[in-house]
Amino acid sequence: MFDPVSDIPDLSGRVFLVTGGTSGIGKETVLALAAHNPAQIYFIGRNTASAEGILSKLKASFPSLTSKRLDAFIGNAGIMALASALTKDGYELQFGTNHVGHAALLRLLVPTMLRTGEKEPAGSVRILLLSSQGWALHPKGGILFDNLKTNCSDIGVPLGSNWTCYGQSKLANLLYATELARQYPTVTTVSIHPGVVNTNLVNGLGFWNRALIRVSQFGKGLLTPAHGAHNTLWAATVESSKIKSGTYVEPIGNSGAKLDEDAMSRELAKKLWDWTEAELKTLKA
Ligand SMILES: NC(=O)c1ccc[n+]([C@@H]2O[C@H](COP(=O)([O-])OP(=O)(O)OC[C@H]3O[C@@H](n4cnc5c(N)ncnc54)[C@H](OP(=O)(O)O)[C@@H]3O)[C@@H](O)[C@H]2O)c1
């Protein structure tokens, strides 16, 4: 059980950044954090009308938009099972959006987070990457590095390429969190499964994919977006002794989920790290 009203502590002085804060789980994360007195919350999304609506609701919580500290990075933005395509930079669309985009932003923000951590109790600075139970849909071998700059049209079994590539991108979120934890031991880094949540991610799918998700939750139903934010909020704000860096966390605060060989592979996590480092050097600012 987790109740954001009573379980989130006072967040005075703390600064948060949430990607994909304009709808679904990210929006609810922003709204719940704002109710606990943080110094600032940055949120990122593409939908200006939605962002303006949230800002006007929370005007008093956003006194300025500059900060010398960052206490929590919540990499929440994501897409799922969309039609095959490439990003502008030439990555498979889901891998580019769900993994490369967050890695690029983190490269800019980690120095600020490390500096913030120097003045805070150990483990209080956090990186959260929204993964998904869907990581298990990844292709054989985990991540097909030679395919990451193709449009993912020919690797899909058994549900189809777009689900396989979603799984690959969400496995990348999980593995990247484990490697970030090794690279930056003073920052608590975890990947998160939020539950199966009734958001645009699900409702924007075609009929058969929506039906697949609803059937998979038969008897339980989908979580509301507000409930879908609980695991994120737990990981962002729980006291440091209760959260273990490098873990994959299912609702609420459960880091004991069964992982497969690829999801536990240090070698694959390091290979992803090295691949990402090399790619980020080629990207324009
Ligand atoms: N819903 C679930 O059942 C479920 C289950 C497991 C994991 N997750 C994960 O939870 C996270 C949040 O998903 P959600 O369910 O809340 O979905 P959502 O309602 O569709 O929200 C996704 C957010 O990501 C943003 N976004 C997408 N592509 C972007 C891009 N290229 N650049 C910047 N922002 C972008 C969207 O911005 P716009 O408003 O501009 O579209 C939106 O704010 C995702 O990472 C997803 O994989 C969700």
PDBQT file of the ligand as one rigid body, heavy atoms in Angstrom, charges set to zero:
ROOT
HETATM    1  N1  LIG A 301       0.638   2.747 -19.276  1.00  0.00    +0.000 N 
HETATM    2  C1  LIG A 301       1.164   1.566 -18.959  1.00  0.00    +0.000 C 
HETATM    3  O1  LIG A 301       0.438   0.570 -18.769  1.00  0.00    +0.000 OA
HETATM    4  C2  LIG A 301       2.640   1.404 -18.814  1.00  0.00    +0.000 A 
HETATM    5  C3  LIG A 301       3.132   0.131 -18.457  1.00  0.00    +0.000 A 
HETATM    6  C4  LIG A 301       4.510  -0.045 -18.326  1.00  0.00    +0.000 A 
HETATM    7  C5  LIG A 301       5.362   1.020 -18.545  1.00  0.00    +0.000 A 
HETATM    8  N2  LIG A 301       4.856   2.247 -18.897  1.00  0.00    +0.000 N 
HETATM    9  C6  LIG A 301       5.808   3.329 -19.142  1.00  0.00    +0.000 C 
HETATM   10  O2  LIG A 301       5.402   4.488 -18.459  1.00  0.00    +0.000 OA
HETATM   11  C7  LIG A 301       5.863   5.645 -19.143  1.00  0.00    +0.000 C 
HETATM   12  C8  LIG A 301       4.764   6.687 -19.224  1.00  0.00    +0.000 C 
HETATM   13  O3  LIG A 301       3.732   6.173 -20.037  1.00  0.00    +0.000 OA
HETATM   14  P1  LIG A 301       2.187   6.584 -19.918  1.00  0.00    +0.000 P 
HETATM   15  O4  LIG A 301       1.458   5.303 -19.827  1.00  0.00    +0.000 OA
HETATM   16  O5  LIG A 301       1.974   7.620 -18.899  1.00  0.00    +0.000 OA
HETATM   17  O6  LIG A 301       1.942   7.137 -21.390  1.00  0.00    +0.000 OA
HETATM   18  P2  LIG A 301       1.363   8.527 -21.958  1.00  0.00    +0.000 P 
HETATM   19  O7  LIG A 301       0.156   8.960 -21.234  1.00  0.00    +0.000 OA
HETATM   20  O8  LIG A 301       1.274   8.293 -23.426  1.00  0.00    +0.000 OA
HETATM   21  O9  LIG A 301       2.533   9.555 -21.636  1.00  0.00    +0.000 OA
HETATM   22  C9  LIG A 301       3.753   9.494 -22.313  1.00  0.00    +0.000 C 
HETATM   23  C10 LIG A 301       4.478  10.799 -22.143  1.00  0.00    +0.000 C 
HETATM   24  O10 LIG A 301       5.708  10.717 -22.886  1.00  0.00    +0.000 OA
HETATM   25  C11 LIG A 301       5.798  11.864 -23.716  1.00  0.00    +0.000 C 
HETATM   26  N3  LIG A 301       6.557  11.584 -24.935  1.00  0.00    +0.000 N 
HETATM   27  C12 LIG A 301       6.378  10.576 -25.806  1.00  0.00    +0.000 A 
HETATM   28  N4  LIG A 301       7.267  10.680 -26.816  1.00  0.00    +0.000 NA
HETATM   29  C13 LIG A 301       8.021  11.773 -26.569  1.00  0.00    +0.000 A 
HETATM   30  C14 LIG A 301       9.093  12.409 -27.243  1.00  0.00    +0.000 A 
HETATM   31  N5  LIG A 301       9.571  11.949 -28.402  1.00  0.00    +0.000 N 
HETATM   32  N6  LIG A 301       9.624  13.531 -26.701  1.00  0.00    +0.000 NA
HETATM   33  C15 LIG A 301       9.140  14.022 -25.540  1.00  0.00    +0.000 A 
HETATM   34  N7  LIG A 301       8.116  13.469 -24.863  1.00  0.00    +0.000 NA
HETATM   35  C16 LIG A 301       7.566  12.368 -25.371  1.00  0.00    +0.000 A 
HETATM   36  C17 LIG A 301       4.364  12.223 -24.034  1.00  0.00    +0.000 C 
HETATM   37  O11 LIG A 301       4.306  13.550 -24.462  1.00  0.00    +0.000 OA
HETATM   38  P3  LIG A 301       3.058  14.103 -25.315  1.00  0.00    +0.000 P 
HETATM   39  O12 LIG A 301       2.075  14.553 -24.314  1.00  0.00    +0.000 OA
HETATM   40  O13 LIG A 301       3.658  15.187 -26.100  1.00  0.00    +0.000 OA
HETATM   41  O14 LIG A 301       2.593  12.950 -26.175  1.00  0.00    +0.000 OA
HETATM   42  C18 LIG A 301       3.701  11.989 -22.688  1.00  0.00    +0.000 C 
HETATM   43  O15 LIG A 301       3.896  13.086 -21.840  1.00  0.00    +0.000 OA
HETATM   44  C19 LIG A 301       6.398   5.155 -20.506  1.00  0.00    +0.000 C 
HETATM   45  O16 LIG A 301       7.806   5.126 -20.472  1.00  0.00    +0.000 OA
HETATM   46  C20 LIG A 301       5.845   3.742 -20.603  1.00  0.00    +0.000 C 
HETATM   47  O17 LIG A 301       6.661   2.891 -21.389  1.00  0.00    +0.000 OA
HETATM   48  C21 LIG A 301       3.506   2.450 -19.026  1.00  0.00    +0.000 A 
ENDROOT
TORSDOF 0
